[in-house]
Amino acid sequence: MGKGLLLCICYAANIGGTATLTGTGPNLVITQAVDTLFPDGPGIDFVTWFSFGFPAMLLALLLAWIWLQCMFLDCRCLLGCIKQRGCKGRCKRDRDNAAYKVIRRQYDELGPLSFPEKVVLLHFVLLVLLWFFRDMKFVKLANKRAAGWTYFFVKGYMTDAATGIMVAIFLFFWPSKPPNFMCCRRSRDTRPAKPAPPILDWATVHQKMPWSVVILLGGGFALADGVKVSGLSIWLSEAFTSLAGVPPAVIALVVSILVAFITEFTSNVSTASIFLPIVGKMAEGICVHPYYLMIPATIACSFAFMLPVATPPNAIVFSYGRIKVVDMARCGFMLNLGCILVLTFAINTYGIPLYGLHTFPSWATCAAGAVTQLGPANVTMLPANVTLG
């Protein structure tokens, strides 16, 4: 039971991070990789990624919960736990239970929200709202510009990254204590009025910031640009034209499985940095929308549940010493495959209309001379100069 609780933490962290662009490192890699490989494209924004990733995340999370229940409780206990029948006492919701008392005591020790916590929460909510309403591409205005608050700026000037930096800068100026001067001063407050330290300072950033991750991400961005500038991208596009006759759904499934299992032995950010430029050029080689292969490959980097080195949540949970590698591998292998099937289902159903995957984009180059049409029907090959649906 204890192993199941520990594994559910790292599995939930891996799966939950796929829902947003900022959830995991590979999601950040794909945004820059797309901008580097396809500078004329629309890019990937927070809203469309969330619209695709959130439903897939819920399905994968439900699958992980069912699998962990079967592995560490009993498949027969699953229905009993849902109906609160107990299942030999393992699913009872008893307030006299020791685990309940520990959790309740720790929750009570947190106390009410402090002023700095409220400030950070306010800025976090502001950041999410700014991300969501930055560029609403599903609402087109008369001048063919997308609705959103970036409408008042030069097109392409305000990105998701600029929004995050802007909100972070606010924290360098926001006081960590309520103001105690003039009309804001309480009658019982006898402290002398003086400036309060800010919520965030550079010393804290310098100490807490994972600079190694920033350097790793930067290396991945440089690798993507190197693939393009060196001419390797053209060579890869021509090399993958031989796969033009293979159904795109099969290629996407194979790429997802390959990336997920390679990630088991390397960092997921490193895997994304290496494979995404190659996968993007593979899509051009077989004349499939680049997003159709790049998005599943990116999310598959987070569906690595078998080894501690695969993702930071796996490593953190394994460091407690209560789980062996064999426990993680035995439980994670089938979950790897199950989550990849969920991902394949998502990209081949609602992912096609969401990202317009049924047409080959004008901002990419078809190297095979024919465009692969995606849809629920059979795959067809059309000349590259034909506009689809």
C-alpha positions in Angstrom: 0.0 0.0 0.0 2.8 2.4 0.9 4.6 1.7 -2.4 1.4 2.4 -4.3 1.0 5.8 -2.6 4.5 6.8 -3.4 4.2 5.7 -7.0 0.9 7.5 -7.4 2.7 10.8 -6.5 5.3 10.5 -9.2 2.9 9.1 -11.8 0.4 11.9 -11.2 3.1 14.5 -11.4 4.3 13.1 -14.8 0.8 12.8 -16.2 -0.5 16.1 -14.8 2.4 18.1 -16.2 1.4 17.2 -19.8 -1.8 19.4 -19.6 0.0 22.7 -19.8 3.0 24.2 -21.7 4.7 25.0 -18.4 4.0 21.6 -16.8 7.1 19.8 -17.9 10.4 20.5 -19.6 9.6 18.7 -22.9 6.6 21.0 -23.3 8.9 24.0 -23.2 11.2 22.4 -25.7 8.6 21.9 -28.3 7.5 25.6 -28.3 11.0 26.7 -29.1 11.7 23.8 -31.5 8.6 24.7 -33.5 9.5 28.4 -33.6 13.1 27.5 -34.8 12.2 24.8 -37.4 9.1 26.5 -38.7 9.5 30.3 -38.2 6.6 31.1 -40.5 4.2 28.9 -38.5 1.7 30.0 -35.9 3.6 28.3 -33.1 2.0 26.5 -30.1 0.2 28.7 -27.6 -1.0 27.9 -24.1 -4.8 27.7 -24.9 -4.6 25.2 -27.7 -2.1 23.0 -25.9 -4.3 23.0 -22.8 -7.4 22.2 -24.9 -5.6 19.1 -26.3 -3.6 18.1 -23.2 -6.2 18.4 -20.5 -8.7 15.8 -21.7 -5.8 13.4 -22.5 -4.4 14.0 -19.1 -7.7 13.2 -17.4 -8.0 9.9 -19.3 -4.3 8.9 -18.6 -4.8 9.8 -14.9 -7.9 7.7 -14.7 -6.0 4.8 -16.3 -3.1 5.2 -13.8 -5.5 5.2 -10.9 -7.2 2.0 -12.0 -3.9 0.3 -12.7 -2.5 1.2 -9.3 -5.6 0.0 -7.6 -5.3 -3.4 -9.4 -1.5 -3.6 -8.6 -1.5 -2.7 -4.9 -5.1 -3.4 -3.7 -7.1 -5.8 -5.8 -9.0 -5.5 -9.0 -12.0 -6.8 -7.2 -11.7 -4.0 -4.7 -12.0 -1.3 -7.3 -15.8 -1.3 -7.4 -15.9 -1.7 -3.6 -13.7 1.4 -3.1 -15.9 3.4 -5.4 -19.0 2.4 -3.5 -17.2 2.9 -0.1 -17.7 -0.7 0.9 -14.4 -1.1 2.5 -12.7 -4.0 0.8 -11.2 -5.7 3.9 -10.7 -2.3 5.5 -8.3 -1.0 2.9 -10.7 1.5 1.4 -12.6 2.6 4.6 -12.9 6.3 5.2 -12.5 6.2 8.9 -11.7 9.4 10.8 -10.1 7.4 13.5 -7.6 6.0 11.1 -3.9 6.9 11.9 -3.2 8.1 8.3 -6.2 10.4 8.5 -5.1 11.9 11.8 -1.6 12.6 10.5 -2.8 14.3 7.3 -5.4 16.3 9.3 -2.8 17.4 11.9 -0.3 18.6 9.2 -3.2 20.4 7.4 -4.1 22.2 10.6 -0.5 23.2 11.2 -0.5 25.1 7.9 -2.8 27.7 9.4 -4.6 30.4 7.3 -3.1 31.9 4.2 -0.4 34.5 5.0 -0.1 37.8 3.1 2.8 36.7 0.9 0.9 33.5 0.0 -2.1 35.5 -1.0 0.1 37.7 -3.1 1.8 34.8 -4.9 -1.6 33.1 -5.5 -3.0 36.4 -6.9 -0.1 36.7 -9.4 -0.4 33.0 -10.3 -4.1 33.4 -11.2 -3.2 36.6 -13.1 -0.6 34.7 -15.1 -2.9 31.9 -16.0 -5.6 34.4 -17.1 -3.1 36.3 -19.2 -1.9 33.0 -20.8 -5.5 32.0 -21.6 -6.6 35.3 -23.1 -3.4 36.3 -24.7 -4.1 35.0 -28.2 -7.6 33.5 -28.6 -7.2 32.0 -32.1 -10.6 30.5 -32.1 -12.1 34.1 -32.2 -11.2 35.9 -35.4 -11.7 39.6 -35.8 -12.4 41.6 -39.0 -8.8 42.2 -39.8 -8.0 38.4 -39.5 -6.2 39.0 -36.2 -7.0 36.7 -33.3 -8.8 38.2 -30.3 -7.0 38.7 -27.0 -5.1 41.4 -25.1 -2.1 41.1 -27.4 -4.3 42.6 -30.1 -3.0 46.0 -28.8 0.6 45.1 -29.3 2.7 44.4 -32.4 1.9 40.9 -33.7 4.3 38.4 -32.2 5.7 40.9 -29.7 4.0 39.4 -26.5 4.6 35.7 -26.2 3.8 33.3 -23.3 7.4 33.6 -22.2 7.2 37.4 -22.1 4.0 37.1 -20.0 5.7 34.9 -17.5 8.7 37.2 -17.2 6.4 40.2 -16.8 4.5 38.7 -13.9 7.7 37.5 -12.3 9.1 41.1 -12.4 6.0 42.2 -10.5 7.1 40.1 -7.6 10.4 41.9 -7.3 8.4 45.1 -6.5 5.4 43.8 -4.5 5.9 44.2 -0.7 5.8 41.0 1.4 3.9 42.8 4.2 0.7 44.9 4.1 1.3 48.6 3.9 1.3 50.4 7.3 1.3 54.0 6.4 -1.3 56.8 5.8 -4.8 55.4 5.4 -3.6 51.7 5.3 -2.1 52.0 8.8 -4.1 50.3 11.5 -4.9 52.2 14.7 -3.3 49.5 16.9 -0.1 49.3 14.8 2.7 51.0 16.7 5.5 49.9 14.4 7.3 52.7 12.6 6.3 53.0 9.0 9.1 51.7 6.7 9.3 49.9 3.3 8.7 46.1 3.5 11.0 43.8 1.6 9.7 42.5 -1.7 8.1 39.1 -2.2 11.1 38.1 -4.4 14.7 39.1 -4.5 17.6 38.2 -6.7 19.5 36.3 -3.9 16.5 33.9 -3.6 16.3 33.5 -7.4 20.0 32.8 -7.6 19.9 30.2 -4.9 16.6 28.4 -5.9 16.6 28.7 -9.7 17.5 25.4 -11.4 20.1 26.9 -13.7 21.1 23.4 -14.9 17.6 23.0 -16.4 17.9 26.4 -18.1 21.2 25.4 -19.6 19.8 22.1 -20.7 16.8 23.8 -22.4 19.1 26.2 -24.1 21.3 23.4 -25.4 18.2 21.8 -26.8 17.2 25.0 -28.6 20.7 25.4 -30.0 20.5 21.8 -31.2 17.2 22.5 -33.0 18.7 25.5 -34.7 21.9 23.6 -35.6 19.8 20.9 -37.3 18.3 23.6 -39.5 21.4 25.7 -40.2 23.8 22.8 -40.9 21.5 21.3 -43.6 20.9 18.2 -41.6 17.2 19.0 -41.7 17.1 18.8 -45.5 19.0 15.5 -45.4 16.6 14.0 -42.8 13.5 15.2 -44.9 14.8 13.4 -47.9 15.8 10.3 -45.9 12.3 9.9 -44.5 10.5 10.1 -47.8 10.7 6.3 -48.0 8.2 6.2 -45.2 5.6 8.1 -47.2 3.5 4.9 -47.8 3.2 4.0 -44.2 0.0 5.1 -42.5 0.7 8.2 -40.4 -1.2 6.7 -37.4 1.3 3.8 -37.3 4.2 6.2 -37.5 2.9 8.4 -34.7 2.4 5.3 -32.5 5.8 3.9 -33.2 7.4 7.3 -32.6 5.6 7.7 -29.3 6.6 4.2 -28.1 10.2 4.8 -29.1 10.5 8.1 -27.4 8.8 6.9 -24.2 11.1 3.9 -23.8 14.2 5.8 -24.7 13.3 8.4 -22.1 13.5 5.6 -19.5 17.3 5.7 -19.7 17.8 9.5 -20.2 16.3 12.8 -19.0 13.0 13.5 -20.6 14.2 17.1 -21.5 17.3 15.7 -23.2 15.2 13.2 -25.2 12.8 15.9 -26.3 15.7 18.2 -27.3 17.3 15.4 -29.5 14.2 13.9 -31.0 11.9 16.8 -31.7 14.0 18.4 -34.5 14.3 14.9 -36.1 10.6 14.2 -35.8 9.7 17.6 -37.2 11.8 16.9 -40.3 10.4 13.4 -40.5 6.9 14.8 -40.8 8.0 17.0 -43.7 9.7 14.0 -45.3 6.4 12.0 -45.3 4.3 15.2 -45.9 2.3 15.0 -42.7 1.5 18.0 -40.5 4.5 18.4 -38.2 2.3 18.7 -35.1 0.9 15.3 -35.8 4.2 13.7 -34.8 5.8 16.3 -32.7 3.0 16.7 -30.1 2.7 12.9 -29.3 6.5 12.7 -29.2 6.6 15.6 -26.7 4.0 14.2 -24.4 5.4 10.7 -24.6 8.6 12.0 -23.0 6.6 12.4 -19.8 5.0 9.0 -20.1 8.1 7.3 -18.7 7.2 5.4 -15.5 9.7 2.5 -15.3 13.0 3.9 -14.1 14.1 6.7 -11.7 16.3 8.5 -14.2 13.5 9.1 -16.6 11.8 12.1 -15.0 12.5 14.3 -11.9 9.3 13.0 -10.1 10.5 9.4 -10.5 13.9 10.3 -9.1 12.4 12.2 -6.1 10.1 9.4 -5.1 12.8 6.8 -5.6 15.2 8.8 -3.4 13.1 8.0 -0.3 14.4 4.4 -0.4 11.0 2.7 0.0 10.7 1.7 -3.7 13.0 -0.7 -5.6 13.7 -0.4 -9.3 11.9 -3.6 -10.0 8.8 -2.3 -8.3 8.8 0.8 -10.5 9.5 -1.2 -13.7 6.9 -3.8 -13.0 4.2 -1.2 -12.4 5.3 1.2 -15.0 5.7 -1.0 -18.1 2.0 -1.5 -18.7 1.2 2.1 -17.7 3.7 3.3 -20.3 1.8 1.4 -23.0 -1.6 2.4 -21.7 -0.9 6.1 -21.6 0.6 5.9 -25.2 -2.6 4.4 -26.4 -4.6 7.2 -24.8 -2.2 9.7 -26.5 -2.7 8.0 -29.8 -6.5 8.1 -29.4 -6.4 11.8 -28.6 -4.2 12.9 -31.5 -6.3 10.9 -34.0 -9.7 12.1 -32.8 -10.1 15.6 -31.4 -6.5 16.6 -32.0 -7.1 16.6 -35.8 -9.7 19.4 -35.9 -8.1 21.3 -33.0 -4.7 21.7 -34.7 -6.0 21.4 -38.3 -4.0 18.2 -38.9 -6.1 17.2 -41.9 -4.2 19.6 -44.1 -0.5 20.1 -44.7 0.4 23.6 -43.6 1.8 26.2 -46.0 4.6 27.1 -43.6 6.2 23.6 -43.9 7.9 22.0 -46.8 6.6 18.7 -48.3 9.7 16.7 -49.3 7.8 13.6 -50.7 5.9 15.5 -53.4 2.5 14.3 -52.1 0.4 15.3 -49.1 -0.9 12.7 -46.6 -4.5 13.4 -45.6 -5.5 12.6 -42.1 -9.0 11.7 -41.0 -11.2 8.9 -39.8 -11.2 7.4 -43.3 -8.4 5.6 -45.0 -5.2 7.6 -45.6 -4.9 9.0 -49.2 -2.0 10.6 -51.0 -2.5 13.8 -53.0 -0.2 16.0 -55.0 1.6 18.5 -52.8 0.0 21.5 -54.6 -3.5 20.4 -53.8 -5.3 22.1 -50.9 -7.2 19.7 -48.7 -10.6 20.1 -47.2 
